[in-house]
Amino acid sequence: MKVNRANRRSWLAQASSPRLSAGVLSEALIVTQKTTATSSPTPPQAGSPERHSERRQGKAGRRISALIIALLVTLLNFLVWWAFNPQIAAPDASPRVAGLAYNGFQRWDSPLTQRFPSDAELAADLQQLAGMTTRLRTYSASELPKLPALAAEKGLRLTCRRLVRRPAAQQRARNRSPD
């Protein structure tokens, strides 16, 4: 393109001199136009199949490059995480714990539907828990009256708590007070 501009300027400079005639000027412009037209290929027309295939190749190329970039970013994140988070061994812990909170209700049991676990289910649960702890805390002793006796049979100390809720008016008054 720069060569064509330079050619055009040189022809125009020659044509503007008084020695050349008007015919030379028009001939120079025609030559410049022909070289410009043949040096750049014409783009495909809007509805042509070549144009559609170029679009498809362009979209596919963009998708592939986006996928490659995403994979590289993922790999980089993993490598940084791996470098700053080396594996460490978990400390040895005693299999026994000081105490557990226990609720004897099974999957479909509920005090709201008046469906309670059987004594056999409670005994099986307490047998498993006896291998882990010596103390249990429960808030369901009022719904399960045999639980303290079953816990004593398994050698477990049971702390029975009762969840006390205040009436809504007292709770709102307590929340408003600046104490």
C-alpha positions as CSV (number, residue, x, y, z in Angstrom):
1,M,0.0,0.0,0.0
2,K,2.9,2.4,0.8
3,V,4.4,1.6,-2.6
4,N,1.2,2.5,-4.4
5,R,1.0,5.8,-2.5
6,A,4.6,6.6,-3.4
7,N,3.9,5.7,-7.0
8,R,0.8,7.9,-7.1
9,R,2.7,10.8,-5.6
10,S,5.6,10.5,-8.1
11,W,3.1,10.4,-11.0
12,L,1.2,13.4,-9.7
13,A,4.5,15.3,-9.3
14,Q,5.4,14.5,-12.9
15,A,1.9,15.3,-14.1
16,S,1.9,18.7,-12.4
17,S,5.0,19.8,-14.3
18,P,4.2,21.9,-17.4
19,R,6.2,19.6,-19.6
20,L,3.7,16.7,-19.5
21,S,0.4,16.8,-21.1
22,A,-3.0,16.0,-19.7
23,G,-3.0,12.5,-21.4
24,V,0.0,11.4,-19.4
25,L,-1.7,12.4,-16.2
26,S,-4.8,10.4,-16.9
27,E,-2.7,7.4,-18.0
28,A,-0.7,7.6,-14.7
29,L,-3.9,7.6,-12.6
30,I,-5.2,4.6,-14.5
31,V,-2.0,2.6,-13.9
32,T,-2.1,3.5,-10.2
33,Q,-5.7,2.4,-9.9
34,K,-5.0,-0.9,-11.6
35,T,-2.0,-1.7,-9.3
36,T,-4.0,-0.9,-6.2
37,A,-6.9,-3.1,-7.4
38,T,-4.7,-6.1,-8.1
39,S,-2.6,-5.8,-5.0
40,S,-5.5,-6.3,-2.5
41,P,-7.8,-9.3,-2.9
42,T,-11.6,-8.6,-2.8
43,P,-13.3,-9.8,0.3
44,P,-16.0,-12.4,-0.1
45,Q,-19.6,-11.1,-0.6
46,A,-22.0,-11.1,2.4
47,G,-24.1,-14.1,1.4
48,S,-21.3,-16.2,-0.1
49,P,-20.4,-19.7,1.2
50,E,-16.8,-18.6,1.7
51,R,-17.9,-15.9,4.1
52,H,-19.9,-18.4,6.2
53,S,-17.1,-20.9,6.4
54,E,-14.8,-18.1,7.5
55,R,-17.2,-17.3,10.3
56,R,-17.5,-20.9,11.4
57,Q,-13.7,-21.2,11.4
58,G,-13.5,-18.0,13.4
59,K,-16.0,-19.2,16.0
60,A,-14.3,-22.6,16.3
61,G,-10.9,-21.0,16.7
62,R,-12.2,-18.6,19.4
63,R,-13.8,-21.5,21.3
64,I,-10.7,-23.6,21.1
65,S,-8.5,-20.7,22.3
66,A,-10.9,-19.9,25.1
67,L,-10.9,-23.6,26.2
68,I,-7.1,-23.7,26.1
69,I,-6.9,-20.5,28.2
70,A,-9.4,-21.9,30.7
71,L,-7.4,-25.1,31.0
72,L,-4.1,-23.2,31.5
73,V,-5.7,-21.0,34.2
74,T,-7.0,-24.1,35.9
75,L,-3.6,-25.8,35.8
76,L,-1.9,-22.7,37.1
77,N,-4.3,-22.4,40.0
78,F,-3.8,-26.1,40.9
79,L,0.0,-25.7,40.7
80,V,-0.1,-22.6,43.0
81,W,-2.4,-24.4,45.4
82,W,-0.2,-27.5,45.4
83,A,3.0,-25.4,46.0
84,F,1.6,-23.5,49.0
85,N,-0.4,-26.3,50.6
86,P,1.8,-29.3,51.1
87,Q,0.3,-32.5,52.5
88,I,0.6,-32.9,56.2
89,A,-0.2,-35.9,58.3
90,A,-3.3,-35.7,60.6
91,P,-2.4,-35.7,64.3
92,D,-3.3,-38.8,66.2
93,A,-6.4,-38.3,68.2
94,S,-8.0,-40.4,70.8
95,P,-11.0,-42.4,69.6
96,R,-12.9,-41.4,72.8
97,V,-14.4,-38.0,73.3
98,A,-15.4,-36.3,76.5
99,G,-19.1,-36.1,75.7
100,L,-21.7,-36.0,73.0
101,A,-25.1,-34.5,72.5
102,Y,-27.7,-37.2,71.7
103,N,-31.1,-37.2,70.3
104,G,-32.7,-40.6,70.1
105,F,-35.2,-39.8,67.3
106,Q,-34.7,-41.9,64.2
107,R,-35.3,-40.7,60.6
108,W,-39.1,-40.7,60.5
109,D,-39.7,-40.2,64.3
110,S,-40.9,-36.9,65.6
111,P,-42.5,-35.7,68.8
112,L,-44.8,-33.5,66.6
113,T,-46.3,-36.6,65.0
114,Q,-46.2,-38.5,68.3
115,R,-43.9,-41.1,66.7
116,F,-41.1,-42.2,69.1
117,P,-38.2,-44.6,68.7
118,S,-38.5,-48.0,70.3
119,D,-36.5,-49.1,73.3
120,A,-34.5,-51.5,71.1
121,E,-33.4,-48.6,68.8
122,L,-32.4,-46.5,71.8
123,A,-30.4,-49.4,73.2
124,A,-28.6,-50.0,69.9
125,D,-27.7,-46.3,69.7
126,L,-26.4,-46.2,73.3
127,Q,-24.4,-49.4,72.7
128,Q,-22.5,-47.7,69.8
129,L,-22.0,-44.5,71.7
130,A,-20.6,-46.3,74.8
131,G,-17.6,-47.2,72.7
132,M,-16.9,-43.5,72.0
133,T,-17.7,-41.6,75.2
134,T,-18.9,-42.0,78.8
135,R,-21.1,-38.9,78.9
136,L,-24.2,-37.9,77.0
137,R,-26.3,-34.7,76.9
138,T,-29.9,-34.8,75.7
139,Y,-32.8,-32.4,75.4
140,S,-35.3,-35.2,74.6
141,A,-35.6,-36.9,78.0
142,S,-39.1,-35.7,78.6
143,E,-40.2,-37.4,75.3
144,L,-38.1,-40.5,76.0
145,P,-38.7,-41.5,79.7
146,K,-36.7,-44.8,79.5
147,L,-33.6,-43.1,78.1
148,P,-31.9,-42.4,81.5
149,A,-32.3,-46.1,82.6
150,L,-31.0,-47.4,79.3
151,A,-28.0,-45.1,79.5
152,A,-27.2,-46.2,83.0
153,E,-27.3,-49.9,81.8
154,K,-24.6,-49.1,79.2
155,G,-22.4,-47.2,81.8
156,L,-23.1,-43.7,80.4
157,R,-23.7,-40.6,82.5
158,L,-26.7,-38.8,81.0
159,T,-27.3,-35.1,81.5
160,C,-30.9,-34.3,80.8
161,R,-31.7,-30.7,79.8
162,R,-34.9,-29.2,79.0
163,L,-35.3,-26.5,76.4
164,V,-37.3,-23.7,77.9
165,R,-38.8,-21.1,75.7
166,R,-40.2,-17.9,77.0
167,P,-43.4,-16.5,75.6
168,A,-42.9,-14.3,72.6
169,A,-43.9,-11.1,74.5
170,Q,-41.3,-11.7,77.2
171,Q,-38.6,-12.5,74.6
172,R,-39.4,-9.2,72.7
173,A,-39.2,-7.2,76.0
174,R,-35.9,-8.8,76.9
175,N,-34.4,-8.1,73.4
176,R,-35.4,-4.4,73.7
177,S,-33.9,-3.9,77.2
178,P,-30.4,-2.3,77.1
179,D,-29.0,-4.9,79.7
